[in-house]
Amino acid sequence: MNRRTQLLRAIQKYDFALYDLMLYLDTHTSCREALALFRKYKEQREKAVREYTSRFGSLQADQQQNAQEWEWGKGPYPWEKEAN
């Protein structure tokens, strides 16, 4: 598995874990363990997204980093077969 695919899968795993923890924290607002896990996975997701965008480009249009030229439409997009 190449690095691009590894990063995409890691980001997907973090997204799932963060969403699940968010739902749990909605009903268990004082659970320190869940809040610590949420912060940990959020940091790890942010790190993976930074690496992905610096190496392979934006995952979303709002992550556009080039101030001189709009790159979002240049593809391949992360969900296209050619990108993986």
PDB file of N, CA, C and O in Angstrom:
ATOM      1  N   MET A   1       0.842  -1.174   0.000  1.00  0.00           N
ATOM      2  CA  MET A   1       0.000   0.000   0.000  1.00  0.00           C
ATOM      3  C   MET A   1       0.892   1.244   0.000  1.00  0.00           C
ATOM      4  O   MET A   1       1.833   1.342   0.788  1.00  0.00           O
ATOM      5  N   ASN A   2       0.592   2.180  -0.880  1.00  0.00           N
ATOM      6  CA  ASN A   2       1.412   3.382  -0.968  1.00  0.00           C
ATOM      7  C   ASN A   2       1.056   4.384   0.141  1.00  0.00           C
ATOM      8  O   ASN A   2       0.042   4.233   0.823  1.00  0.00           O
ATOM      9  N   ARG A   3       1.891   5.389   0.304  1.00  0.00           N
ATOM     10  CA  ARG A   3       1.724   6.356   1.399  1.00  0.00           C
ATOM     11  C   ARG A   3       0.426   7.149   1.261  1.00  0.00           C
ATOM     12  O   ARG A   3      -0.223   7.461   2.259  1.00  0.00           O
ATOM     13  N   ARG A   4       0.056   7.469   0.047  1.00  0.00           N
ATOM     14  CA  ARG A   4      -1.183   8.209  -0.176  1.00  0.00           C
ATOM     15  C   ARG A   4      -2.383   7.430   0.367  1.00  0.00           C
ATOM     16  O   ARG A   4      -3.221   7.982   1.081  1.00  0.00           O
ATOM     17  N   THR A   5      -2.455   6.164   0.026  1.00  0.00           N
ATOM     18  CA  THR A   5      -3.548   5.313   0.489  1.00  0.00           C
ATOM     19  C   THR A   5      -3.498   5.148   2.002  1.00  0.00           C
ATOM     20  O   THR A   5      -4.536   5.173   2.662  1.00  0.00           O
ATOM     21  N   GLN A   6      -2.304   4.980   2.557  1.00  0.00           N
ATOM     22  CA  GLN A   6      -2.169   4.864   4.008  1.00  0.00           C
ATOM     23  C   GLN A   6      -2.723   6.092   4.718  1.00  0.00           C
ATOM     24  O   GLN A   6      -3.450   5.975   5.705  1.00  0.00           O
ATOM     25  N   LEU A   7      -2.375   7.263   4.211  1.00  0.00           N
ATOM     26  CA  LEU A   7      -2.850   8.498   4.834  1.00  0.00           C
ATOM     27  C   LEU A   7      -4.362   8.650   4.702  1.00  0.00           C
ATOM     28  O   LEU A   7      -5.027   9.048   5.659  1.00  0.00           O
ATOM     29  N   LEU A   8      -4.910   8.339   3.532  1.00  0.00           N
ATOM     30  CA  LEU A   8      -6.356   8.434   3.352  1.00  0.00           C
ATOM     31  C   LEU A   8      -7.092   7.502   4.300  1.00  0.00           C
ATOM     32  O   LEU A   8      -8.095   7.889   4.899  1.00  0.00           O
ATOM     33  N   ARG A   9      -6.606   6.294   4.438  1.00  0.00           N
ATOM     34  CA  ARG A   9      -7.244   5.343   5.358  1.00  0.00           C
ATOM     35  C   ARG A   9      -7.128   5.802   6.802  1.00  0.00           C
ATOM     36  O   ARG A   9      -8.078   5.666   7.574  1.00  0.00           O
ATOM     37  N   ALA A  10      -5.990   6.337   7.170  1.00  0.00           N
ATOM     38  CA  ALA A  10      -5.808   6.849   8.538  1.00  0.00           C
ATOM     39  C   ALA A  10      -6.786   7.994   8.801  1.00  0.00           C
ATOM     40  O   ALA A  10      -7.412   8.044   9.860  1.00  0.00           O
ATOM     41  N   ILE A  11      -6.918   8.901   7.856  1.00  0.00           N
ATOM     42  CA  ILE A  11      -7.841  10.027   8.018  1.00  0.00           C
ATOM     43  C   ILE A  11      -9.274   9.516   8.157  1.00  0.00           C
ATOM     44  O   ILE A  11     -10.033  10.021   8.984  1.00  0.00           O
ATOM     45  N   GLN A  12      -9.643   8.534   7.367  1.00  0.00           N
ATOM     46  CA  GLN A  12     -10.984   7.950   7.472  1.00  0.00           C
ATOM     47  C   GLN A  12     -11.201   7.320   8.846  1.00  0.00           C
ATOM     48  O   GLN A  12     -12.275   7.465   9.429  1.00  0.00           O
ATOM     49  N   LYS A  13     -10.200   6.628   9.362  1.00  0.00           N
ATOM     50  CA  LYS A  13     -10.319   6.005  10.690  1.00  0.00           C
ATOM     51  C   LYS A  13     -10.469   7.068  11.770  1.00  0.00           C
ATOM     52  O   LYS A  13     -11.291   6.926  12.676  1.00  0.00           O
ATOM     53  N   TYR A  14      -9.682   8.124  11.677  1.00  0.00           N
ATOM     54  CA  TYR A  14      -9.793   9.199  12.656  1.00  0.00           C
ATOM     55  C   TYR A  14     -11.158   9.872  12.564  1.00  0.00           C
ATOM     56  O   TYR A  14     -11.760  10.189  13.590  1.00  0.00           O
ATOM     57  N   ASP A  15     -11.650  10.091  11.354  1.00  0.00           N
ATOM     58  CA  ASP A  15     -12.975  10.692  11.179  1.00  0.00           C
ATOM     59  C   ASP A  15     -14.051   9.851  11.861  1.00  0.00           C
ATOM     60  O   ASP A  15     -14.917  10.382  12.556  1.00  0.00           O
ATOM     61  N   PHE A  16     -13.988   8.546  11.657  1.00  0.00           N
ATOM     62  CA  PHE A  16     -14.974   7.649  12.267  1.00  0.00           C
ATOM     63  C   PHE A  16     -14.882   7.706  13.791  1.00  0.00           C
ATOM     64  O   PHE A  16     -15.895   7.836  14.477  1.00  0.00           O
ATOM     65  N   ALA A  17     -13.667   7.607  14.308  1.00  0.00           N
ATOM     66  CA  ALA A  17     -13.476   7.629  15.769  1.00  0.00           C
ATOM     67  C   ALA A  17     -13.934   8.957  16.363  1.00  0.00           C
ATOM     68  O   ALA A  17     -14.571   8.978  17.416  1.00  0.00           O
ATOM     69  N   LEU A  18     -13.616  10.060  15.700  1.00  0.00           N
ATOM     70  CA  LEU A  18     -14.013  11.375  16.201  1.00  0.00           C
ATOM     71  C   LEU A  18     -15.531  11.532  16.195  1.00  0.00           C
ATOM     72  O   LEU A  18     -16.102  12.073  17.142  1.00  0.00           O
ATOM     73  N   TYR A  19     -16.177  11.071  15.149  1.00  0.00           N
ATOM     74  CA  TYR A  19     -17.633  11.167  15.085  1.00  0.00           C
ATOM     75  C   TYR A  19     -18.274  10.323  16.184  1.00  0.00           C
ATOM     76  O   TYR A  19     -19.209  10.769  16.850  1.00  0.00           O
ATOM     77  N   ASP A  20     -17.777   9.117  16.370  1.00  0.00           N
ATOM     78  CA  ASP A  20     -18.299   8.226  17.404  1.00  0.00           C
ATOM     79  C   ASP A  20     -18.098   8.843  18.799  1.00  0.00           C
ATOM     80  O   ASP A  20     -19.009   8.828  19.627  1.00  0.00           O
ATOM     81  N   LEU A  21     -16.919   9.375  19.044  1.00  0.00           N
ATOM     82  CA  LEU A  21     -16.652  10.014  20.330  1.00  0.00           C
ATOM     83  C   LEU A  21     -17.515  11.256  20.525  1.00  0.00           C
ATOM     84  O   LEU A  21     -17.967  11.534  21.636  1.00  0.00           O
ATOM     85  N   MET A  22     -17.743  11.999  19.453  1.00  0.00           N
ATOM     86  CA  MET A  22     -18.587  13.181  19.538  1.00  0.00           C
ATOM     87  C   MET A  22     -20.002  12.794  19.980  1.00  0.00           C
ATOM     88  O   MET A  22     -20.592  13.461  20.829  1.00  0.00           O
ATOM     89  N   LEU A  23     -20.537  11.731  19.412  1.00  0.00           N
ATOM     90  CA  LEU A  23     -21.865  11.261  19.805  1.00  0.00           C
ATOM     91  C   LEU A  23     -21.875  10.826  21.269  1.00  0.00           C
ATOM     92  O   LEU A  23     -22.814  11.127  22.005  1.00  0.00           O
ATOM     93  N   TYR A  24     -20.836  10.123  21.682  1.00  0.00           N
ATOM     94  CA  TYR A  24     -20.736   9.668  23.077  1.00  0.00           C
ATOM     95  C   TYR A  24     -20.647  10.868  24.024  1.00  0.00           C
ATOM     96  O   TYR A  24     -21.312  10.901  25.059  1.00  0.00           O
ATOM     97  N   LEU A  25     -19.831  11.839  23.666  1.00  0.00           N
ATOM     98  CA  LEU A  25     -19.656  13.005  24.522  1.00  0.00           C
ATOM     99  C   LEU A  25     -20.916  13.865  24.605  1.00  0.00           C
ATOM    100  O   LEU A  25     -21.099  14.604  25.572  1.00  0.00           O
ATOM    101  N   ASP A  26     -21.773  13.774  23.612  1.00  0.00           N
ATOM    102  CA  ASP A  26     -23.047  14.495  23.683  1.00  0.00           C
ATOM    103  C   ASP A  26     -23.882  14.044  24.878  1.00  0.00           C
ATOM    104  O   ASP A  26     -24.641  14.833  25.441  1.00  0.00           O
ATOM    105  N   THR A  27     -23.744  12.785  25.263  1.00  0.00           N
ATOM    106  CA  THR A  27     -24.540  12.255  26.380  1.00  0.00           C
ATOM    107  C   THR A  27     -23.713  11.979  27.627  1.00  0.00           C
ATOM    108  O   THR A  27     -24.271  11.685  28.685  1.00  0.00           O
ATOM    109  N   HIS A  28     -22.394  12.070  27.520  1.00  0.00           N
ATOM    110  CA  HIS A  28     -21.491  11.829  28.651  1.00  0.00           C
ATOM    111  C   HIS A  28     -20.493  12.985  28.734  1.00  0.00           C
ATOM    112  O   HIS A  28     -19.287  12.793  28.574  1.00  0.00           O
ATOM    113  N   THR A  29     -21.005  14.161  28.982  1.00  0.00           N
ATOM    114  CA  THR A  29     -20.221  15.391  28.876  1.00  0.00           C
ATOM    115  C   THR A  29     -19.064  15.496  29.857  1.00  0.00           C
ATOM    116  O   THR A  29     -18.134  16.270  29.629  1.00  0.00           O
ATOM    117  N   SER A  30     -19.101  14.749  30.923  1.00  0.00           N
ATOM    118  CA  SER A  30     -18.032  14.852  31.926  1.00  0.00           C
ATOM    119  C   SER A  30     -17.038  13.689  31.864  1.00  0.00           C
ATOM    120  O   SER A  30     -16.213  13.540  32.766  1.00  0.00           O
ATOM    121  N   CYS A  31     -17.104  12.877  30.833  1.00  0.00           N
ATOM    122  CA  CYS A  31     -16.193  11.732  30.705  1.00  0.00           C
ATOM    123  C   CYS A  31     -14.818  12.217  30.226  1.00  0.00           C
ATOM    124  O   CYS A  31     -14.621  12.518  29.049  1.00  0.00           O
ATOM    125  N   ARG A  32     -13.895  12.280  31.155  1.00  0.00           N
ATOM    126  CA  ARG A  32     -12.552  12.790  30.841  1.00  0.00           C
ATOM    127  C   ARG A  32     -11.793  11.865  29.892  1.00  0.00           C
ATOM    128  O   ARG A  32     -11.027  12.327  29.048  1.00  0.00           O
ATOM    129  N   GLU A  33     -12.009  10.564  30.034  1.00  0.00           N
ATOM    130  CA  GLU A  33     -11.315   9.604  29.167  1.00  0.00           C
ATOM    131  C   GLU A  33     -11.732   9.786  27.703  1.00  0.00           C
ATOM    132  O   GLU A  33     -10.886   9.779  26.809  1.00  0.00           O
ATOM    133  N   ALA A  34     -13.018   9.947  27.467  1.00  0.00           N
ATOM    134  CA  ALA A  34     -13.505  10.144  26.101  1.00  0.00           C
ATOM    135  C   ALA A  34     -13.013  11.476  25.544  1.00  0.00           C
ATOM    136  O   ALA A  34     -12.650  11.563  24.371  1.00  0.00           O
ATOM    137  N   LEU A  35     -12.999  12.497  26.368  1.00  0.00           N
ATOM    138  CA  LEU A  35     -12.518  13.799  25.910  1.00  0.00           C
ATOM    139  C   LEU A  35     -11.032  13.741  25.564  1.00  0.00           C
ATOM    140  O   LEU A  35     -10.596  14.344  24.584  1.00  0.00           O
ATOM    141  N   ALA A  36     -10.256  13.014  26.370  1.00  0.00           N
ATOM    142  CA  ALA A  36      -8.823  12.853  26.088  1.00  0.00           C
ATOM    143  C   ALA A  36      -8.619  12.103  24.769  1.00  0.00           C
ATOM    144  O   ALA A  36      -7.754  12.468  23.973  1.00  0.00           O
ATOM    145  N   LEU A  37      -9.415  11.060  24.541  1.00  0.00           N
ATOM    146  CA  LEU A  37      -9.327  10.320  23.278  1.00  0.00           C
ATOM    147  C   LEU A  37      -9.711  11.212  22.103  1.00  0.00           C
ATOM    148  O   LEU A  37      -9.078  11.162  21.048  1.00  0.00           O
ATOM    149  N   PHE A  38     -10.748  12.030  22.287  1.00  0.00           N
ATOM    150  CA  PHE A  38     -11.168  12.939  21.223  1.00  0.00           C
ATOM    151  C   PHE A  38     -10.026  13.879  20.858  1.00  0.00           C
ATOM    152  O   PHE A  38      -9.730  14.069  19.678  1.00  0.00           O
ATOM    153  N   ARG A  39      -9.396  14.456  21.845  1.00  0.00           N
ATOM    154  CA  ARG A  39      -8.274  15.375  21.581  1.00  0.00           C
ATOM    155  C   ARG A  39      -7.112  14.658  20.895  1.00  0.00           C
ATOM    156  O   ARG A  39      -6.504  15.194  19.968  1.00  0.00           O
ATOM    157  N   LYS A  40      -6.809  13.444  21.358  1.00  0.00           N
ATOM    158  CA  LYS A  40      -5.709  12.668  20.789  1.00  0.00           C
ATOM    159  C   LYS A  40      -5.966  12.366  19.308  1.00  0.00           C
ATOM    160  O   LYS A  40      -5.095  12.592  18.468  1.00  0.00           O
ATOM    161  N   TYR A  41      -7.150  11.860  18.992  1.00  0.00           N
ATOM    162  CA  TYR A  41      -7.467  11.519  17.609  1.00  0.00           C
ATOM    163  C   TYR A  41      -7.578  12.763  16.736  1.00  0.00           C
ATOM    164  O   TYR A  41      -7.237  12.721  15.554  1.00  0.00           O
ATOM    165  N   LYS A  42      -8.049  13.861  17.300  1.00  0.00           N
ATOM    166  CA  LYS A  42      -8.132  15.108  16.551  1.00  0.00           C
ATOM    167  C   LYS A  42      -6.738  15.578  16.154  1.00  0.00           C
ATOM    168  O   LYS A  42      -6.527  15.999  15.016  1.00  0.00           O
ATOM    169  N   GLU A  43      -5.792  15.512  17.074  1.00  0.00           N
ATOM    170  CA  GLU A  43      -4.409  15.898  16.766  1.00  0.00           C
ATOM    171  C   GLU A  43      -3.804  14.976  15.713  1.00  0.00           C
ATOM    172  O   GLU A  43      -3.132  15.437  14.790  1.00  0.00           O
ATOM    173  N   GLN A  44      -4.043  13.674  15.852  1.00  0.00           N
ATOM    174  CA  GLN A  44      -3.503  12.714  14.887  1.00  0.00           C
ATOM    175  C   GLN A  44      -4.121  12.915  13.507  1.00  0.00           C
ATOM    176  O   GLN A  44      -3.431  12.795  12.494  1.00  0.00           O
ATOM    177  N   ARG A  45      -5.408  13.217  13.462  1.00  0.00           N
ATOM    178  CA  ARG A  45      -6.062  13.482  12.180  1.00  0.00           C
ATOM    179  C   ARG A  45      -5.478  14.732  11.538  1.00  0.00           C
ATOM    180  O   ARG A  45      -5.179  14.740  10.344  1.00  0.00           O
ATOM    181  N   GLU A  46      -5.315  15.785  12.328  1.00  0.00           N
ATOM    182  CA  GLU A  46      -4.755  17.028  11.799  1.00  0.00           C
ATOM    183  C   GLU A  46      -3.351  16.811  11.250  1.00  0.00           C
ATOM    184  O   GLU A  46      -2.991  17.378  10.219  1.00  0.00           O
ATOM    185  N   LYS A  47      -2.568  16.003  11.926  1.00  0.00           N
ATOM    186  CA  LYS A  47      -1.211  15.692  11.463  1.00  0.00           C
ATOM    187  C   LYS A  47      -1.265  14.931  10.133  1.00  0.00           C
ATOM    188  O   LYS A  47      -0.518  15.244   9.206  1.00  0.00           O
ATOM    189  N   ALA A  48      -2.143  13.941  10.044  1.00  0.00           N
ATOM    190  CA  ALA A  48      -2.276  13.159   8.814  1.00  0.00           C
ATOM    191  C   ALA A  48      -2.772  14.032   7.661  1.00  0.00           C
ATOM    192  O   ALA A  48      -2.306  13.887   6.531  1.00  0.00           O
ATOM    193  N   VAL A  49      -3.707  14.931   7.935  1.00  0.00           N
ATOM    194  CA  VAL A  49      -4.224  15.829   6.889  1.00  0.00           C
ATOM    195  C   VAL A  49      -3.124  16.778   6.428  1.00  0.00           C
ATOM    196  O   VAL A  49      -2.989  17.031   5.231  1.00  0.00           O
ATOM    197  N   ARG A  50      -2.337  17.306   7.364  1.00  0.00           N
ATOM    198  CA  ARG A  50      -1.231  18.192   6.978  1.00  0.00           C
ATOM    199  C   ARG A  50      -0.244  17.465   6.074  1.00  0.00           C
ATOM    200  O   ARG A  50       0.191  18.009   5.059  1.00  0.00           O
ATOM    201  N   GLU A  51       0.109  16.228   6.446  1.00  0.00           N
ATOM    202  CA  GLU A  51       1.044  15.470   5.608  1.00  0.00           C
ATOM    203  C   GLU A  51       0.436  15.186   4.242  1.00  0.00           C
ATOM    204  O   GLU A  51       1.100  15.342   3.217  1.00  0.00           O
ATOM    205  N   TYR A  52      -0.824  14.770   4.228  1.00  0.00           N
ATOM    206  CA  TYR A  52      -1.463  14.455   2.958  1.00  0.00           C
ATOM    207  C   TYR A  52      -1.490  15.689   2.051  1.00  0.00           C
ATOM    208  O   TYR A  52      -1.101  15.611   0.886  1.00  0.00           O
ATOM    209  N   THR A  53      -1.945  16.817   2.578  1.00  0.00           N
ATOM    210  CA  THR A  53      -2.078  18.009   1.742  1.00  0.00           C
ATOM    211  C   THR A  53      -0.726  18.543   1.284  1.00  0.00           C
ATOM    212  O   THR A  53      -0.616  19.088   0.186  1.00  0.00           O
ATOM    213  N   SER A  54       0.292  18.393   2.107  1.00  0.00           N
ATOM    214  CA  SER A  54       1.612  18.866   1.677  1.00  0.00           C
ATOM    215  C   SER A  54       2.220  17.970   0.598  1.00  0.00           C
ATOM    216  O   SER A  54       2.986  18.439  -0.243  1.00  0.00           O
ATOM    217  N   ARG A  55       1.881  16.687   0.624  1.00  0.00           N
ATOM    218  CA  ARG A  55       2.456  15.757  -0.346  1.00  0.00           C
ATOM    219  C   ARG A  55       1.592  15.546  -1.587  1.00  0.00           C
ATOM    220  O   ARG A  55       2.114  15.386  -2.691  1.00  0.00           O
ATOM    221  N   PHE A  56       0.267  15.545  -1.404  1.00  0.00           N
ATOM    222  CA  PHE A  56      -0.613  15.122  -2.495  1.00  0.00           C
ATOM    223  C   PHE A  56      -1.677  16.150  -2.877  1.00  0.00           C
ATOM    224  O   PHE A  56      -2.425  15.930  -3.830  1.00  0.00           O
ATOM    225  N   GLY A  57      -1.757  17.241  -2.169  1.00  0.00           N
ATOM    226  CA  GLY A  57      -2.761  18.255  -2.486  1.00  0.00           C
ATOM    227  C   GLY A  57      -3.939  18.207  -1.537  1.00  0.00           C
ATOM    228  O   GLY A  57      -3.993  17.393  -0.615  1.00  0.00           O
ATOM    229  N   SER A  58      -4.865  19.088  -1.784  1.00  0.00           N
ATOM    230  CA  SER A  58      -6.013  19.282  -0.895  1.00  0.00           C
ATOM    231  C   SER A  58      -6.979  18.112  -0.925  1.00  0.00           C
ATOM    232  O   SER A  58      -7.204  17.500  -1.969  1.00  0.00           O
ATOM    233  N   LEU A  59      -7.542  17.812   0.226  1.00  0.00           N
ATOM    234  CA  LEU A  59      -8.639  16.853   0.321  1.00  0.00           C
ATOM    235  C   LEU A  59      -9.974  17.552   0.097  1.00  0.00           C
ATOM    236  O   LEU A  59     -10.935  16.940  -0.370  1.00  0.00           O
ATOM    237  N   GLN A  60     -10.023  18.826   0.430  1.00  0.00           N
ATOM    238  CA  GLN A  60     -11.223  19.635   0.272  1.00  0.00           C
ATOM    239  C   GLN A  60     -10.818  20.978  -0.322  1.00  0.00           C
ATOM    240  O   GLN A  60      -9.679  21.419  -0.173  1.00  0.00           O
ATOM    241  N   ALA A  61     -11.755  21.612  -0.987  1.00  0.00           N
ATOM    242  CA  ALA A  61     -11.456  22.885  -1.647  1.00  0.00           C
ATOM    243  C   ALA A  61     -10.971  23.946  -0.661  1.00  0.00           C
ATOM    244  O   ALA A  61     -10.144  24.784  -1.023  1.00  0.00           O
ATOM    245  N   ASP A  62     -11.463  23.928   0.561  1.00  0.00           N
ATOM    246  CA  ASP A  62     -11.056  24.947   1.537  1.00  0.00           C
ATOM    247  C   ASP A  62      -9.653  24.722   2.095  1.00  0.00           C
ATOM    248  O   ASP A  62      -9.170  25.528   2.890  1.00  0.00           O
ATOM    249  N   GLN A  63      -9.003  23.650   1.694  1.00  0.00           N
ATOM    250  CA  GLN A  63      -7.626  23.386   2.118  1.00  0.00           C
ATOM    251  C   GLN A  63      -6.618  23.870   1.072  1.00  0.00           C
ATOM    252  O   GLN A  63      -5.421  23.609   1.190  1.00  0.00           O
ATOM    253  N   GLN A  64      -7.093  24.554   0.079  1.00  0.00           N
ATOM    254  CA  GLN A  64      -6.244  25.114  -0.980  1.00  0.00           C
ATOM    255  C   GLN A  64      -5.092  25.890  -0.352  1.00  0.00           C
ATOM    256  O   GLN A  64      -5.324  26.768   0.480  1.00  0.00           O
ATOM    257  N   GLN A  65      -3.863  25.584  -0.733  1.00  0.00           N
ATOM    258  CA  GLN A  65      -2.701  26.223  -0.121  1.00  0.00           C
ATOM    259  C   GLN A  65      -1.971  27.186  -1.050  1.00  0.00           C
ATOM    260  O   GLN A  65      -1.290  28.094  -0.571  1.00  0.00           O
ATOM    261  N   ASN A  66      -2.091  27.017  -2.337  1.00  0.00           N
ATOM    262  CA  ASN A  66      -1.392  27.870  -3.292  1.00  0.00           C
ATOM    263  C   ASN A  66      -2.154  29.177  -3.452  1.00  0.00           C
ATOM    264  O   ASN A  66      -3.276  29.184  -3.959  1.00  0.00           O
ATOM    265  N   ALA A  67      -1.562  30.269  -3.029  1.00  0.00           N
ATOM    266  CA  ALA A  67      -2.215  31.575  -3.106  1.00  0.00           C
ATOM    267  C   ALA A  67      -2.159  32.167  -4.510  1.00  0.00           C
ATOM    268  O   ALA A  67      -2.893  33.109  -4.809  1.00  0.00           O
ATOM    269  N   GLN A  68      -1.305  31.632  -5.371  1.00  0.00           N
ATOM    270  CA  GLN A  68      -1.122  32.184  -6.716  1.00  0.00           C
ATOM    271  C   GLN A  68      -2.028  31.548  -7.769  1.00  0.00           C
ATOM    272  O   GLN A  68      -2.325  32.165  -8.792  1.00  0.00           O
ATOM    273  N   GLU A  69      -2.463  30.319  -7.516  1.00  0.00           N
ATOM    274  CA  GLU A  69      -3.225  29.583  -8.524  1.00  0.00           C
ATOM    275  C   GLU A  69      -4.207  28.645  -7.844  1.00  0.00           C
ATOM    276  O   GLU A  69      -3.882  28.038  -6.824  1.00  0.00           O
ATOM    277  N   TRP A  70      -5.409  28.522  -8.403  1.00  0.00           N
ATOM    278  CA  TRP A  70      -6.420  27.620  -7.867  1.00  0.00           C
ATOM    279  C   TRP A  70      -6.094  26.205  -8.323  1.00  0.00           C
ATOM    280  O   TRP A  70      -6.128  25.917  -9.519  1.00  0.00           O
ATOM    281  N   GLU A  71      -5.777  25.316  -7.380  1.00  0.00           N
ATOM    282  CA  GLU A  71      -5.339  23.958  -7.710  1.00  0.00           C
ATOM    283  C   GLU A  71      -6.412  22.897  -7.522  1.00  0.00           C
ATOM    284  O   GLU A  71      -6.251  21.772  -7.994  1.00  0.00           O
ATOM    285  N   TRP A  72      -7.494  23.229  -6.849  1.00  0.00           N
ATOM    286  CA  TRP A  72      -8.486  22.212  -6.493  1.00  0.00           C
ATOM    287  C   TRP A  72      -9.015  21.462  -7.711  1.00  0.00           C
ATOM    288  O   TRP A  72      -9.230  20.254  -7.620  1.00  0.00           O
ATOM    289  N   GLY A  73      -9.229  22.104  -8.812  1.00  0.00           N
ATOM    290  CA  GLY A  73      -9.813  21.467  -9.984  1.00  0.00           C
ATOM    291  C   GLY A  73      -8.853  20.661 -10.827  1.00  0.00           C
ATOM    292  O   GLY A  73      -9.255  20.114 -11.854  1.00  0.00           O
ATOM    293  N   LYS A  74      -7.595  20.569 -10.427  1.00  0.00           N
ATOM    294  CA  LYS A  74      -6.596  19.887 -11.255  1.00  0.00           C
ATOM    295  C   LYS A  74      -6.595  18.374 -11.106  1.00  0.00           C
ATOM    296  O   LYS A  74      -6.069  17.683 -11.978  1.00  0.00           O
ATOM    297  N   GLY A  75      -7.162  17.836 -10.042  1.00  0.00           N
ATOM    298  CA  GLY A  75      -7.254  16.387  -9.837  1.00  0.00           C
ATOM    299  C   GLY A  75      -5.932  15.659 -10.061  1.00  0.00           C
ATOM    300  O   GLY A  75      -4.927  16.312 -10.340  1.00  0.00           O
ATOM    301  N   PRO A  76      -5.897  14.358  -9.950  1.00  0.00           N
ATOM    302  CA  PRO A  76      -7.074  13.580  -9.620  1.00  0.00           C
ATOM    303  C   PRO A  76      -7.494  13.812  -8.167  1.00  0.00           C
ATOM    304  O   PRO A  76      -6.667  14.053  -7.288  1.00  0.00           O
ATOM    305  N   TYR A  77      -8.791  13.730  -7.951  1.00  0.00           N
ATOM    306  CA  TYR A  77      -9.335  13.916  -6.615  1.00  0.00           C
ATOM    307  C   TYR A  77      -9.072  12.669  -5.782  1.00  0.00           C
ATOM    308  O   TYR A  77      -8.899  11.585  -6.341  1.00  0.00           O
ATOM    309  N   PRO A  78      -9.036  12.795  -4.468  1.00  0.00           N
ATOM    310  CA  PRO A  78      -8.722  11.642  -3.605  1.00  0.00           C
ATOM    311  C   PRO A  78      -9.629  10.442  -3.818  1.00  0.00           C
ATOM    312  O   PRO A  78      -9.201   9.307  -3.609  1.00  0.00           O
ATOM    313  N   TRP A  79     -10.865  10.664  -4.225  1.00  0.00           N
ATOM    314  CA  TRP A  79     -11.810   9.567  -4.387  1.00  0.00           C
ATOM    315  C   TRP A  79     -11.753   8.929  -5.779  1.00  0.00           C
ATOM    316  O   TRP A  79     -12.439   7.939  -6.029  1.00  0.00           O
ATOM    317  N   GLU A  80     -10.950   9.480  -6.677  1.00  0.00           N
ATOM    318  CA  GLU A  80     -10.822   8.898  -8.009  1.00  0.00           C
ATOM    319  C   GLU A  80      -9.781   7.786  -8.014  1.00  0.00           C
ATOM    320  O   GLU A  80      -8.788   7.851  -7.290  1.00  0.00           O
ATOM    321  N   LYS A  81     -10.009   6.789  -8.815  1.00  0.00           N
ATOM    322  CA  LYS A  81      -9.134   5.629  -8.877  1.00  0.00           C
ATOM    323  C   LYS A  81      -7.695   6.017  -9.217  1.00  0.00           C
ATOM    324  O   LYS A  81      -6.758   5.421  -8.686  1.00  0.00           O
ATOM    325  N   GLU A  82      -7.506   6.996 -10.084  1.00  0.00           N
ATOM    326  CA  GLU A  82      -6.166   7.402 -10.509  1.00  0.00           C
ATOM    327  C   GLU A  82      -5.339   7.960  -9.341  1.00  0.00           C
ATOM    328  O   GLU A  82      -4.109   7.955  -9.395  1.00  0.00           O
ATOM    329  N   ALA A  83      -6.001   8.430  -8.308  1.00  0.00           N
ATOM    330  CA  ALA A  83      -5.290   9.027  -7.167  1.00  0.00           C
ATOM    331  C   ALA A  83      -4.769   7.971  -6.209  1.00  0.00           C
ATOM    332  O   ALA A  83      -3.963   8.275  -5.330  1.00  0.00           O
ATOM    333  N   ASN A  84      -5.214   6.747  -6.367  1.00  0.00           N
ATOM    334  CA  ASN A  84      -4.858   5.706  -5.390  1.00  0.00           C
ATOM    335  C   ASN A  84      -4.051   4.590  -5.988  1.00  0.00           C
ATOM    336  O   ASN A  84      -3.682   3.649  -5.285  1.00  0.00           O
TER     337      ASN A  84
END
